Amino acid sequence: MDEHAPRPPGGDRSGGTGVPTAMVERATRQWIDTIVVGLALCPFARGALERGLVRVVVSDAVDAPAAVQHLADAAADLLRGDSEDATTLLVLPDGFEAFDDYLDLVALAEDLLADLGHEGVLQIASFHPDYRFDGDPPDDPAHATNRAPFPTLQLLQEASVTRALDGHPDPEGIPERNVAVMRKLGAAGIRALLAPRGDHTPVH
């Protein structure tokens, strides 16, 4: 983890998942490396990753009030930085395993950004190990475009997103392209990319 990234209190406490903080971060970074960047699901993430601008913050929050406070702290830290391309992933391994609870948290997080005056400055990308798109079969690999090893809220800076989309030849085609990539890879291929590397990191 970036030594300057905000770390909510809790140290290496693992909470209900039984997963130590270091393993949560390792699994998340492997997902970023192999899925998000490796498969180019976010075609402009590689530059930020290579420049060390992707921060992973593992939160010990187990309820919505604590989680949104940690998100507010992460947002403040991100905006104090000196690069518009920096991004922060707030990982919530405990308390939001149920997808509906996580969706409620996402709504609260969006309201929080507006209340803090960050609307139009920051935006949230949401990921969950059980993410599902309405109308698609439960076993459709397309869901994996929005799945992460643990519930995650990503803070992105709007200026960076806008600049990246303006420079992309087909921004509207990104979601369709990503779905096609995940369906071609299939569930087994996705699991292989997320398989632990030389440790016993549990991934969903």
N, C-alpha and C positions, 0 to 999 in steps of 0.2 A: 504494500500500500504506500502511496505517496506520503512522505513523512509530514507534509503540510496539509494533508486532507483532514477534514474534521472527523474525529472518531467519537461517537457518542459514548457515554459511560458504559462500562460492562466488561472491558478487557477481553479475556478469552472465554467468558461465560458463554455457553452454547445454548442454554434455554431448552425448550421442548423438543427441538429436533435432535439434540444430542450431537450436533456437529460443531466442532471448535471454529472459532472465528477465522483462523488461518485457512482452514479447509473450505469454508464458505467462500472466502475471497479467491482461493486457488481455483475452485470449480467455476466461479463466475468469470475469472480471467481466461480460463480455458474455453468457455463458451464464447467469449468475445473473440478470442484468437481464431477458433476453428469454425464457428458458425457466422457470427456477425461480420467479421473481417474476412475470414477464410473463404466463405461462400459469397462475399460481397453483397450480403443482404442490405447493408447500409453502404452504398458505394463511396461515401465520403468519410467513413470512419477510419480507414487505414492511416491517413495523414495524421489525425489526432493521436492515434495509438502510437505511431512511430515517433511522434514528438513528445511523448510522455504526458499528454494532456487528458488522458482518461483516468479518472479517479474512481476507486471502488471503496465505498464506505459501508462497513457492515454494522448495522444498527442492532441494539439489543431491545428495541421497542417490541412490546407484545400487545399493545392496544393502539387505537387510532390517535388519541391525544399525544402520546409519546412519539408516535411515528411522524405526525405532521410537525411536531416541534423539531425533530431531527432534520426533517426536510427543510424547514425554515432556516436552521443553522447551516445546512449544506448550501442552500441558495445564497445566503449572505456571503459565505466563504467563496463560492464560485464567482460572484459578482465583484469580489475584491481582487480577483486575479487579473493578470495583465494580458490574457489572450481570449478573444471571442470564440476561439475554437475549443476551449476547454469544456469538458463535460463531466458530470458526476453521476455515478450510479449508486443509489441508496438501496442496499440489499437488506431485506427483512425476513430472516430465516424463521422467525417465531411469531405466531399469532395471526398470520394471514394465509394459512395453508388452504382454507376454504376460498374458492374463487369468488363467491358472492361477497364475502367479507373484504376481499381485496378490491373488488370493484367499488364498494362503498368507500374504501380508503382513497382510491383514485379520484373519486368525485370530491372528497374533502380536500385532497391535495390541489386540485384545480381551483377550488374556491379560495384556498389559502394563498396561492400565487396572486390571484386577483386582489384579495384583501391587503396583501403586502405591496401592491402597486407594481408587481412584476409582469402583469399581463402585457403581451407584446414584447417583452424582454426575455423571459424564460418560458419554455414549454416542457411538458412532461411526456415522455414515452413510457409505456407500461408493458411489463413482461411478467408472466406467471407460469409455473410449471404445468398448470392445468388450463391454460388459456384456450378458449374455444370461440370460434366465429359462429354466429347464429346461422342456422340453416345447413351447416356442413356436418357430415358424419363425424362421430366422436373420434374415429381412428384415422381421420384424414391427416396426412403429414403436413398439410398446409397450415394447421394450427401452430406448428413449430416456428413459423416466422415470428410469432410473438411469445414464444416460450423461453424461459430461462431456468437455470437450475433451482433458483429460489425466487420468491416474489421480489420484484425490483421496480423502483421508480427511477427513471433516468431524467436528469435535468439537462436540457439543451438550451443553448443561447440562440435566440431567434435570429440574430444577425448572421450567425454562422450557418444556420439551416437555410435561410433565404439565399445567402450567397452560394451555397453548395447547390441548391436546387436550380438557381438561375444559370449555373454553369454546367448542368447536366443535360445531355441531349434529349432525354425522354423521361422527365421526372414522373409524369403520370403513369408510365409503364412499370415503375419500380415494384409496386405491390404485386402485379400480375406476374412479373418475371420471378419474384421471390417465391411465390406459390408454386410456379412451375419447377423451380430448383428443388424445393423441399419435397415435392411429389416424386420427382425423378430419383432423389436420394433415398426416399422411403424411410420407414421407421427404423429399420435395422441400420441403415447408413448413418442416420442421425445419432443413434445410440453409440455407434462405433466412434464417432467424432467426440462424443462427450465421455467416453470411457476413461476412468482414472489413469493417470500417467505416472506410474512409479510410486503411487501411494494408495491409500484406501479412501480417497475422497469420495463420499457418496454423492451421486448426482441423480436427479429424478429422470 
